[in-house]
Amino acid sequence: LTCGVAYAMSVKNFKSRTVLALFIYFTMLFNGGLVATYLLITKTLHLENSLLVLVIPSLCNAWNILLMRNFFNGIPEALAESAKIDGANDLVILVKIILPISLPGIATIGLFYALSYWNEWYRCLLYIDTNHSQYYTLQYLIQRILRQVNYAANQPAEAVGLTAMTLPTYAYRMATVVVSTGPIILLYPFLQKYFVQGLTVGSVKG
């Protein structure tokens, strides 16, 4: 979806691409706020207590769309023009020509999206109740564990059913740091080459 919208804004003969770019940029400056967003997701879209509430709101990011548009603008127009002469439409051009040569940009926004989904916990707090705990994300579960450990550590030992001992709250924090950052640290070296190249090519040209 991100690449599709970005490619539409990079096509020179698309008449509404400026209006679309301004609309997307507007969402980076203003939003409806928490109350309007909550009412939209729960009362209008009825996405609460489902896996979709964790996926759809983060499906497209305005910054990533603009980043990919700048990346696509750096691709020579002759590639798309030659494909159109051969009878290819815009969808075929995007899938078979543009995307295969856009791996640096795709890897860049892919890492951004991966970090966003991996660190997600706020939507679990707002939209998923305890009866649907199978949709809890790892970060939200870690926060719940830390809150429970901190609560138990601040109570008398007899009140929480423990003998006179000190709970390893600091060790819990260090363990959660390893669990939450480990996979991303292991993923980053494989994408580092594309990540740096994608930021350089997709940056704003002055």
ZIURQUI-V43642 format. One record per run of one state. SS is the DSSP state (h for helix, s for strand, l for the rest). FROM is the first residue (numbers start at 1). LEN is the number of residues. If there is no record, write none. Layout:
ss=SS from=FROM len=LEN
ss=SS from=FROM len=LEN
//
This chain:
ss=l from=1 len=1
ss=h from=2 len=9
ss=l from=11 len=6
ss=h from=17 len=13
ss=l from=30 len=3
ss=h from=33 len=12
ss=l from=45 len=7
ss=h from=52 len=7
ss=l from=59 len=3
ss=h from=62 len=12
ss=l from=74 len=3
ss=h from=77 len=9
ss=l from=86 len=4
ss=h from=90 len=12
ss=l from=102 len=1
ss=h from=103 len=16
ss=l from=119 len=3
ss=h from=122 len=6
ss=l from=128 len=2
ss=h from=130 len=6
ss=l from=136 len=2
ss=h from=138 len=16
ss=l from=154 len=15
ss=h from=169 len=33
ss=l from=202 len=5
//
